[in-house]
């Protein structure tokens, strides 16, 4: 058996020069500290994205876009295709866990100051992928063409349309017209299966290349200097095997959720029906949705909803550009204000999400 694998390696090495890659992997090390657990969420997010791609391709074999066929094609997948209900449920649950793990990874990088120089571009590529992940969720939500997705998309695009100057053209572009129709479904289908995955793959490649090039950042403990000697472990096989163990745990969790809590389809969308009572967006948009409900209709001369959207947009831009305005962290020092901002954001999102879910 060893002879077979040796010959196989030699055959591949002659053609693609694996020796350099193996040598590089053997020299790559990962920091070991009390925060090491957070390193694995980046790999888990990558694993969930792979599952999304695989299950999405399987669904694409039977899914038919269009307001006359979309809902029925999902019904066919769930009722007639062998294990179709399981694949759809896996795809839906994976989408939610993907956003959750990406969010955890983002905050762990933020609190660990892993965006400091020279990793600013790595942070930006990661944030772009996070925004694209939200785009995946928003565009994919409409594809079953059910009642809840239809009206949630209508509300979401109405909110986008409230942005001054660019809002109206943006809403028309997203909807493919003035209203949510079959043209909207076709656009969202194209965004979900072609445009967003293509852009995401480019940024993912850049992000992984930067991570491999720069290595994993380690938070400085109080009183430590950047030159302090650190504990490390080999990336291959030690860290990789631990990473794959996390993947296996997540896969088990996905299987439990998909089997015991299958994703429901609901009723087919009807543009002439009234919106269901208590309609809400997905959980990762819920804190923003709930915030907009609390803002008064008018604040001075600005519509409250418009002001809320502008504040969220500015906050998102500042969060994206944190490596460039948190100068203290780039010098290896601790910036307590940044930590307080991050803690406030985490608790704000959690509390508003819970309130929005309950109310």
C-alpha positions in Angstrom: 0.0 0.0 0.0 2.8 2.4 0.9 4.5 1.6 -2.5 1.2 2.5 -4.3 0.9 5.9 -2.6 4.6 6.6 -3.1 4.3 5.9 -6.8 1.1 8.0 -7.0 2.9 10.9 -5.3 5.9 10.5 -7.6 3.6 10.5 -10.6 1.8 13.7 -9.5 5.1 15.4 -8.4 6.6 14.9 -11.8 3.7 16.7 -13.5 2.6 19.4 -11.0 5.7 19.8 -8.8 4.1 19.0 -5.4 7.5 19.1 -3.6 7.4 22.8 -3.2 3.9 22.8 -1.8 4.6 20.0 0.6 7.8 21.8 1.8 5.8 25.0 2.3 3.0 23.2 4.2 5.6 21.5 6.4 7.0 24.9 7.4 3.7 26.6 8.1 2.8 27.1 11.7 -0.3 28.4 13.6 -0.2 30.3 16.9 -1.4 28.5 20.0 -3.0 30.6 22.7 -6.3 30.8 24.7 -8.0 32.4 21.6 -7.1 29.6 19.2 -10.7 28.3 19.2 -11.7 31.4 17.1 -9.2 30.5 14.3 -11.5 27.6 13.3 -14.5 29.7 12.4 -12.9 30.9 9.2 -12.4 27.3 8.1 -15.9 26.4 9.1 -17.3 29.2 7.1 -15.3 28.0 4.1 -16.7 24.4 4.7 -20.3 25.7 4.8 -19.8 27.7 1.6 -18.6 24.5 -0.1 -21.8 22.7 1.1 -23.8 25.7 -0.2 -22.2 25.3 -3.6 -22.7 21.5 -3.8 -26.4 21.5 -2.6 -27.1 24.6 -4.7 -25.9 22.7 -7.9 -28.0 19.7 -7.0 -31.1 21.9 -6.5 -30.3 23.7 -9.8 -30.7 20.4 -11.7 -34.5 20.5 -10.9 -35.2 24.2 -10.1 -37.1 26.2 -12.7 -37.0 30.0 -12.5 -40.1 32.0 -13.3 -43.3 33.0 -11.4 -45.3 30.2 -13.0 -42.8 27.4 -12.3 -40.5 28.3 -9.4 -42.9 27.3 -6.6 -44.0 24.1 -8.3 -40.4 23.1 -9.0 -39.6 23.4 -5.3 -42.7 21.3 -4.6 -41.5 18.7 -7.1 -38.0 18.7 -5.5 -39.4 18.1 -2.0 -42.1 15.6 -2.9 -40.8 13.6 -5.9 -37.0 13.9 -6.1 -35.3 11.3 -4.0 -33.9 13.1 -0.9 -34.8 16.4 -2.5 -36.4 17.6 0.7 -33.2 16.9 2.5 -31.0 18.7 0.0 -33.2 21.8 0.1 -33.3 21.7 3.9 -29.5 21.3 4.0 -29.1 24.3 1.6 -31.4 26.5 3.7 -29.9 25.6 7.1 -26.4 25.9 5.7 -27.2 29.4 4.4 -28.1 30.5 8.0 -25.2 28.8 9.6 -22.8 30.3 7.0 -23.9 33.8 7.9 -23.6 33.0 11.6 -20.1 31.5 11.5 -18.9 34.3 9.2 -20.3 36.8 11.7 -18.5 35.1 14.6 -15.3 35.0 12.5 -15.6 38.7 11.7 -16.1 39.7 15.4 -13.2 37.4 16.5 -10.9 39.1 14.0 -12.2 42.5 15.1 -11.6 41.9 18.9 -8.3 40.2 18.2 -7.1 43.3 16.2 -6.2 40.9 13.4 -7.0 43.7 10.9 -3.9 45.7 12.0 -1.0 46.3 9.6 -0.2 44.4 7.4 -3.6 42.6 7.3 -5.8 45.6 6.3 -6.5 44.2 2.8 -7.3 40.8 4.3 -9.9 42.4 6.5 -11.4 44.3 3.6 -11.7 41.2 1.4 -13.3 39.3 4.3 -15.8 42.1 4.9 -16.7 42.2 1.2 -17.3 38.4 1.3 -19.5 39.0 4.4 -21.6 41.6 2.6 -21.9 39.2 -0.4 -23.0 36.5 2.0 -25.9 38.8 3.1 -26.6 39.3 -0.6 -26.7 35.5 -1.0 -29.3 35.3 1.7 -31.4 38.2 0.4 -31.4 37.0 -3.2 -31.9 33.3 -2.4 -34.9 34.0 -0.1 -37.1 34.9 -3.0 -36.3 31.9 -5.2 -39.0 29.5 -3.8 -41.6 32.3 -4.8 -43.6 31.7 -1.7 -45.8 34.2 0.1 -43.4 35.1 2.9 -40.4 35.5 0.5 -42.5 37.7 -1.9 -43.6 40.3 0.7 -40.2 40.2 2.5 -38.5 41.0 -0.8 -41.0 43.8 -1.4 -40.3 45.3 2.0 -36.6 44.9 1.6 -36.5 46.6 -1.8 -38.8 49.4 -0.5 -36.2 50.1 2.2 -33.4 50.2 -0.4 -35.6 52.5 -2.5 -35.8 55.0 0.4 -32.1 55.9 0.0 -31.7 59.4 -1.3 -30.8 59.9 -5.0 -29.7 56.4 -5.8 -32.5 54.6 -4.0 -35.1 54.7 -6.7 -32.9 53.5 -9.5 -31.5 50.8 -7.2 -35.0 49.6 -6.4 -36.0 49.5 -10.1 -32.7 47.7 -10.9 -33.2 45.0 -8.2 -36.9 44.5 -9.1 -36.5 44.7 -12.8 -39.3 47.2 -12.8 -41.5 49.2 -10.4 -43.0 46.2 -8.6 -41.9 42.7 -7.4 -42.8 40.4 -10.4 -41.4 37.5 -12.3 -38.7 39.8 -13.6 -37.6 40.3 -10.0 -37.4 36.6 -9.5 -35.3 36.2 -12.7 -32.9 38.9 -11.6 -32.5 37.4 -8.1 -31.9 34.0 -9.7 -29.2 35.4 -11.8 -27.6 37.2 -8.8 -27.8 34.1 -6.6 -26.4 31.5 -9.0 -24.0 33.5 -11.2 -23.1 37.1 -10.3 -22.7 36.8 -6.5 -20.9 33.4 -6.6 -18.5 34.7 -9.2 -17.5 37.8 -7.3 -17.4 35.8 -4.0 -15.0 33.3 -5.5 -12.6 36.0 -6.7 -12.5 37.6 -3.2 -12.3 34.2 -1.6 -9.2 33.4 -3.6 -7.6 36.7 -2.7 -8.5 36.3 0.9 -7.1 32.8 1.2 -3.9 33.8 -0.6 -3.4 36.7 1.8 -4.0 34.5 4.8 -1.5 31.9 3.6 1.0 34.7 2.8 0.7 36.6 6.1 -0.2 33.8 8.5 -2.7 34.0 11.3 -2.5 37.0 13.6 -2.2 36.5 17.4 -3.7 39.0 19.8 -1.2 40.7 22.0 -1.7 40.0 25.7 -1.5 42.9 28.2 2.2 43.8 28.7 3.5 41.7 25.9 5.5 43.1 23.0 5.3 42.0 19.4 8.7 40.3 19.8 7.6 38.0 22.6 8.2 34.4 21.8 4.9 32.5 21.0 3.8 28.9 21.1 2.9 27.4 17.7 1.7 24.2 16.1 2.3 22.8 12.6 -0.5 23.7 10.2 -0.2 20.2 8.6 -1.4 17.9 9.9 -2.1 19.2 13.5 -4.2 22.3 12.8 -5.7 20.8 9.6 -7.0 17.7 11.5 -8.5 19.9 14.2 -10.1 22.0 11.6 -11.6 19.0 9.9 -12.9 17.8 13.3 -14.9 21.0 13.5 -16.2 20.5 10.0 -17.4 17.0 11.0 -19.2 18.5 14.1 -20.9 21.2 11.9 -21.9 18.5 9.4 -23.6 16.5 12.2 -25.4 19.7 13.4 -26.6 20.4 9.9 -27.9 16.8 9.5 -29.8 17.1 12.8 -31.3 20.4 11.8 -32.2 19.3 8.2 -33.8 16.0 9.3 -35.7 17.1 12.5 -36.5 20.6 11.5 -37.0 20.5 7.7 -37.4 23.8 5.9 -41.0 24.5 5.1 -42.2 25.9 1.7 -45.4 27.7 2.7 -48.0 29.1 0.3 -47.3 30.3 -3.3 -46.8 34.0 -3.7 -49.8 36.0 -4.8 -49.2 39.7 -5.7 -52.9 40.5 -5.2 -53.1 39.0 -1.7 -52.6 41.1 1.4 -49.3 40.8 3.3 -49.2 38.2 6.1 -49.4 39.7 9.6 -46.1 40.2 11.4 -43.9 39.7 8.3 -40.2 39.8 9.2 -36.9 39.4 7.4 -34.3 36.7 8.1 -32.6 36.9 11.5 -29.4 38.6 10.3 -31.4 41.6 9.0 -33.8 41.6 11.9 -31.9 44.1 14.1 -31.9 46.7 11.3 -35.6 46.1 10.6 -36.4 46.5 14.3 -34.4 49.6 14.6 -36.2 51.3 11.7 -39.5 50.6 13.4 -38.4 52.6 16.5 -37.2 55.6 14.6 -39.8 58.5 14.4 -41.4 59.3 11.1 -39.7 62.7 10.9 -36.4 63.9 12.5 -36.1 67.6 11.8 -36.5 67.7 8.0 -35.4 64.1 7.2 -37.6 61.1 7.1 -36.8 58.7 9.9 -36.5 55.7 7.7 -34.0 57.5 5.4 -31.9 58.6 8.3 -31.8 55.1 9.7 -30.6 53.7 6.4 -28.0 56.4 6.1 -26.7 55.7 9.6 -26.5 51.9 8.9 -24.7 52.6 5.7 -22.2 54.9 7.4 -21.7 52.4 10.2 -21.0 49.6 7.7 -18.5 51.8 5.8 -16.7 52.7 9.0 -16.6 49.0 10.1 -15.2 48.1 6.7 -12.4 50.8 6.9 -11.5 50.1 10.6 -7.8 49.2 9.7 -7.3 52.7 8.4 -8.8 54.7 11.3 -7.8 52.5 14.2 -4.2 53.7 14.0 -3.3 52.7 17.6 -3.9 49.0 16.9 -1.5 49.2 13.9 1.3 50.0 16.3 0.6 46.9 18.5 -1.1 49.0 21.2 -4.5 48.3 22.7 -7.4 50.7 21.8 -10.0 50.3 24.5 -12.5 52.5 22.6 -12.5 50.0 19.7 -13.2 47.2 22.1 -16.1 49.1 23.6 -17.5 49.9 20.2 -17.3 46.2 19.2 -19.0 45.1 22.5 -21.8 47.7 22.0 -22.4 46.4 18.4 -22.6 42.8 19.5 -25.0 43.4 22.3 -27.1 45.8 20.2 -27.4 43.2 17.4 -28.3 40.4 19.8 -30.8 42.4 21.9 -32.6 44.0 18.8 -32.7 40.6 17.1 -34.3 38.9 20.1 -36.8 41.8 20.5 -37.6 41.7 16.8 -38.1 37.9 17.0 -40.4 38.1 20.0 -42.5 41.2 19.2 
